[in-house]
Amino acid sequence: MHESVAEYVAEHPKMAGVLFTALLLLTQAAPAAAGALSSTAGP
């Protein structure tokens, strides 16, 4: 019933670009979100 990611992408080639874009956005957004949430106390 469950197919692998490779099989899914082979059947739906356009989804490879969508998955790549989603992963790229997540890798760019995670450090920005972590930086925005951290605060440093100082003068």
C-alpha positions in Angstrom: 0.0 0.0 0.0 2.7 2.5 1.0 5.1 3.3 -1.8 8.5 4.8 -1.4 9.3 8.4 -2.1 11.4 7.4 -5.1 8.5 5.4 -6.6 6.1 8.4 -6.0 8.5 10.9 -7.6 9.0 8.5 -10.6 5.2 8.4 -11.1 4.8 12.2 -10.5 7.9 13.9 -12.0 6.5 17.4 -11.3 6.3 16.7 -7.6 10.1 16.5 -7.5 10.4 20.2 -8.0 7.6 20.9 -5.4 9.4 18.7 -2.8 12.7 20.3 -3.6 11.3 23.8 -3.2 9.5 22.9 0.0 12.7 21.5 1.5 14.7 24.5 0.3 12.2 26.9 2.0 12.2 24.9 5.2 16.0 24.9 5.4 16.0 28.7 4.8 13.2 29.4 7.2 14.3 27.3 10.2 17.5 29.3 11.1 15.6 32.6 10.6 12.8 31.5 12.9 15.3 30.3 15.5 17.1 33.6 15.3 13.9 35.6 15.6 12.8 33.7 18.6 16.1 34.0 20.5 16.7 37.1 22.6 19.8 38.3 24.2 19.7 40.5 27.3 22.2 43.3 27.3 22.7 47.0 27.5 
